[in-house]
């Protein structure tokens, strides 16, 4: 199974658990994002992200520059719950 097929199957399983009303809201939000051309304003593969400082799990500020000084940095974003 390809990654695309796996993602489609996962999407189908997750959407099967949602009410039609929730699905409508979710799909409308995704469509709104697509129409906003937000992708034209996002970083692309290979782009350098600006320096930032965010709280860690203990609510203490951690800077990307300090982390990069220790080695490569991977940043992961979680969208939260719908």
Secondary structure as GFF3:
##gff-version 3
##sequence-region A 1 82
A	DSSP	alpha_helix	3	16	.	.	.	ID=ss1
A	DSSP	alpha_helix	20	35	.	.	.	ID=ss2
A	DSSP	three_ten_helix	38	41	.	.	.	ID=ss3
A	DSSP	beta_strand	53	55	.	.	.	ID=ss4
A	DSSP	beta_strand	61	63	.	.	.	ID=ss5
A	DSSP	alpha_helix	64	68	.	.	.	ID=ss6
###
